[in-house]
Amino acid sequence: MVQKVTRKSWQRIPDRYELMKSLPEDPPYSRAFCYATSGAECFALVCPIPAEQAMPYGNPQEVIDGIHRTLGDDQGLIEVEGGITAAGHRFLYSMVKTLQKSGGVQYFLRMNIGYTRCTMQVQGVFDETGTTGIRDSMVYLLLSRQGTVKTTEKGMEGWVSDPYDPSYTRGVCMNCSERREFDAQFPQHPLSEMRRFAAEVIRMN
């Protein structure tokens, strides 16, 4: 049975995220938050779940394998990370992207933080808005000039690769522009905001 988590616990997310009105279909004791940048619309749903439903904190490879088995043709794995929060709680999160039919990319975050009596679950959706593809184009141009990626008869070599298994090619694998090292250059991009959000939640809990 899930016990009600205090408002203080489930609202330990960045202050820039505004509290939204709950919907009837939202999970019990959940809170919804939103935020927008010039290039992203961000939504986060925070709620408690039973501890037995949490991701396997000590086995991120199990999460990676599970994601690989279920990815759609329009999806790709970005990141899976686990560890200990600033307050000493175990955490694990996954990040997956989906190509939107209307253009742009949607990034999805699932994060679990283990408390004594329950697990705090954060589900975030970060949509690319405005003029899409700028990050991809600029980084591709940079890396092509450096010779890191090349356009050949077979396509763009060195541009896409699953972050955990180079032999995995199903779906839309992570591309070089989605590496963490480029986040600072594109702070308004949804992936940059998603990583920033996750890091802040880890520090705040």
Number of C-alpha atoms within 10 A of each C-alpha: 8 13 12 15 18 10 11 8 15 20 20 15 22 15 10 10 17 15 15 13 9 14 10 7 6 13 14 12 17 21 21 21 21 17 17 18 14 13 20 25 20 23 20 24 21 24 23 27 24 15 18 9 11 18 22 15 19 12 12 18 13 13 18 17 12 11 18 20 10 9 17 13 12 15 23 26 24 23 19 20 16 18 16 16 19 13 10 14 16 19 25 25 22 21 22 21 24 20 18 14 8 6 13 16 22 21 23 23 23 19 24 27 27 24 17 7 15 20 26 23 25 23 17 23 21 26 25 24 20 13 10 15 15 15 15 14 11 12 18 20 13 13 16 17 11 10 10 13 18 18 11 8 7 7 9 13 14 15 20 17 20 20 17 15 11 10 8 12 13 15 17 19 22 20 18 20 22 16 14 13 10 14 19 12 11 15 16 18 24 27 28 21 23 22 16 15 19 20 12 16 19 22 15 15 22
